[in-house]
Amino acid sequence: MTAALFVVSEHGYWGEECIEPLTTLESADIDVTVATPTGSPPVVDERSVDPDNVGEETAAEVREVDESHPELNDPIRLAAASPGEYDAVVFPGGHGTEWDVNQDRHARQLLLDAVAGEDGVALVVCHAVGILAFTREADGSFLAEGRPVTGFPNDWEEGIVDEDDLMPDGRKLPYWVEDEVKAAGADWDAELDDDTSVTVDGDLITARGPGSSAAAAETLLDALDI
């Protein structure tokens, strides 16, 4: 049976970016495991379940799955995840990833094994694309170097943080994804003129944000020949 690992933030994952791929993969009979850095249940970003922000239908769907999904409510510790056990590794976005997943060495190793190894594929969405700014191959080069990628753009971040990089909840954003991933040598294009943005480079799939979640999930299924 095809298996996928979702690496989800405990500091605020964006609902649609996790729930859309998760339910899509499960509908295709893919066995899903959820992992978080400490093994505590992931925390949904409340802005992503606000009907005024994402619409009533999306908010209700995300809230229901977040509260009832067995794996989301009983994840494994990230360090306990064995890379060779999964055909796909999915990194949902959300600002919370900047505080935990993106800088977690076990998450980076899972990404490396999925992208650089002979087996596996990785889907990285939105702010989770920031993990590419911290992921290096064995020779010290960045995994992102020379790769075409998309992700959460500066143009969108400007509408969220204030001039001191403070978010609406008062947390200070540690870095901007686009800046850091570009600095790691990626060929960045968030395709701001397009409704969706999903970029494929070998076994690395990146997606811009919530509105690209469904397209990203379908792209992953294609990569898995499902």
C-alpha atoms as one frame of an Amber mdcrd trajectory, in Angstrom:
protein
   0.000   0.000   0.000   1.269   3.479  -0.856   2.164   5.431   2.284   2.581
   9.139   2.963   3.960  11.027   5.944   2.608  14.475   6.824   5.023  16.647
   8.809   2.807  19.201  10.545   3.559  22.206  12.736   2.715  22.437  16.409
   2.931  26.233  16.175   0.193  26.795  13.608  -0.434  24.900  10.376  -2.652
  26.415   7.685  -5.791  24.302   7.576  -6.453  23.953   3.866  -2.797  23.255
   3.071  -2.883  20.183   5.294  -6.476  18.992   5.085  -6.851  19.222   1.299
  -3.829  17.004   0.481  -4.545  14.704   3.438  -8.136  13.955   2.457  -7.241
  13.750  -1.236  -4.549  11.159  -0.585  -6.750   9.152   1.758  -9.513   9.160
  -0.867  -6.967   7.543  -3.194  -6.390   4.778  -0.608  -3.012   6.095   0.483
  -2.054   5.250   4.058  -1.368   8.516   5.910   0.783   8.989   9.001   1.105
  12.352  10.756   4.265  13.453  12.555   5.020  16.535  14.620   8.342  17.610
  16.143   7.500  16.465  19.684   4.619  14.084  18.990   2.027  16.507  20.366
  -1.032  17.120  18.187  -0.501  19.821  15.580  -2.159  23.175  16.122  -4.277
  24.745  13.413  -3.761  28.447  12.682  -7.015  30.032  13.837  -6.962  32.411
  10.877  -7.322  29.371   8.610 -10.597  28.350  10.265 -12.077  31.845  10.371
 -15.130  31.889   8.055 -14.574  35.582   7.351 -11.092  34.751   6.113 -11.465
  31.443   4.268 -15.218  31.035   3.778 -17.733  29.040   5.795 -17.353  25.781
   3.848 -13.556  25.608   4.085 -13.576  26.672   7.736 -16.118  24.006   8.670
 -14.319  21.244   6.761 -10.937  22.071   8.234 -12.313  22.356  11.760 -14.090
  19.003  11.494 -11.042  17.121  10.211  -8.708  18.857  12.656 -10.859  17.817
  15.591 -11.745  14.276  14.497  -8.968  12.860  12.314  -7.267   9.988  14.200
  -3.730  10.611  12.923  -3.882  14.385  13.368  -4.909  13.873  16.968  -2.371
  11.145  17.695   0.767  11.911  15.682   4.114  10.199  15.969   7.304  11.975
  17.005   9.171  13.289  13.994  12.376  11.615  15.159  10.602   8.251  15.074
   9.706   8.518  11.389  11.817   6.261   9.170  12.381   7.811   5.732  12.322
   4.518   3.867   8.818   3.671   5.059   7.042   6.370   3.032   6.476   6.889
  -0.670   5.737  10.579  -0.128   6.505  13.193   2.517   4.177  16.195   2.726
   5.039  19.457   4.481   1.887  21.599   4.888   2.485  25.308   5.327   1.452
  27.937   7.814   3.521  30.567   9.588   4.017  28.098  12.432   6.440  26.039
  10.349   9.002  28.833  10.713   9.286  28.082  14.433   9.544  24.312  14.307
   9.348  22.138  11.175  11.549  24.205   8.868  14.492  24.173  11.235  14.084
  20.628  12.543  16.973  18.366  11.530  14.762  15.292  11.327  12.363  17.108
   9.001  15.286  18.201   6.834  16.579  14.636   6.637  13.183  13.334   5.605
  13.082  15.943   2.845  16.588  15.066   1.694  15.850  11.355   1.596  12.638
  11.874  -0.350  14.143  14.242  -2.927  17.702  13.037  -3.296  17.097   9.325
  -2.826  16.037   6.828  -5.448  12.586   6.382  -3.937  10.047   8.877  -2.708
   8.706  12.315  -3.514   8.174  15.426  -1.389   5.400  18.025  -1.477   6.244
  21.283   0.307   3.580  23.979   0.611   3.610  27.719   1.300   5.672  28.739
   4.367   6.987  25.190   4.700   9.020  25.903   1.551  11.257  27.805   3.965
  12.746  24.446   4.946  14.769  24.684   1.726  16.707  27.550   3.290  18.047
  25.166   5.938  18.457  21.896   4.039  21.898  20.985   2.748  23.128  17.915
   0.929  26.106  15.854   2.110  28.586  18.042   0.229  27.300  21.167   1.965
  25.363  22.540  -0.991  21.770  23.630  -0.544  19.147  21.198  -1.766  17.372
  24.167  -3.357  20.365  25.361  -5.360  19.443  25.726  -9.014  15.983  24.216
  -8.519  12.815  25.961  -9.716  10.507  26.452  -6.728   7.421  28.354  -5.685
   6.223  29.272  -2.215   4.780  32.026  -0.045   5.842  35.293  -1.687   7.066
  38.525  -0.137   4.209  40.366  -1.829   1.757  38.439   0.337   3.839  38.619
   3.512   3.791  42.402   3.315   0.039  42.314   3.832   0.328  40.266   7.026
   3.250  41.533   9.120   3.851  45.120  10.192   6.997  47.174   9.615   8.713
  45.364  12.504   7.775  41.923  11.107   5.229  41.429  13.864   2.301  39.173
  12.998  -1.313  39.913  13.997  -0.895  37.659  17.059   2.206  39.591  18.187
   4.821  37.012  17.254   7.842  38.282  15.343   8.343  36.510  12.043  11.916
  35.157  12.098  12.442  35.318   8.325  10.648  35.776   5.000  10.445  32.576
   2.993  11.116  34.071  -0.422  14.240  35.916   0.739  15.792  32.916   2.460
  15.027  30.377  -0.268  16.413  32.699  -2.916  19.550  33.091  -0.801  19.885
  29.291  -0.837  20.178  29.464  -4.622  16.687  28.469  -5.709  15.156  29.682
  -8.955  12.147  31.327  -7.313   8.915  32.081  -9.171   5.648  32.330  -7.231
   3.728  32.983 -10.465   1.753  35.834  -8.935  -0.283  36.388 -12.091  -1.666
  32.836 -11.967  -4.540  31.515  -9.864  -2.453  28.566  -8.683   1.256  27.868
  -8.544   2.709  24.357  -8.314   6.272  23.662  -9.427   7.784  20.237 -10.065
  11.511  19.584 -10.147  12.276  15.875 -10.092  11.049  14.495  -6.768  10.459
  17.968  -5.292   7.002  19.514  -5.616   6.434  22.985  -4.200   3.156  24.912
  -3.954   2.550  28.617  -3.356  -0.244  28.718  -0.795  -3.780  27.700   0.220
  -5.311  28.237  -3.196  -2.801  25.841  -4.730  -3.445  23.031  -2.240  -5.852
  21.048  -4.408  -3.628  21.322  -7.487  -0.636  20.315  -5.382  -2.432  17.220
  -4.099  -3.345  16.150  -7.628   0.232  16.770  -8.773   1.452  14.523  -5.956
  -0.952  11.772  -6.986   0.390  12.011 -10.537   3.951  11.715  -9.225   2.928
   8.571  -7.347   1.274   7.181 -10.496  -2.099   7.038  -8.768
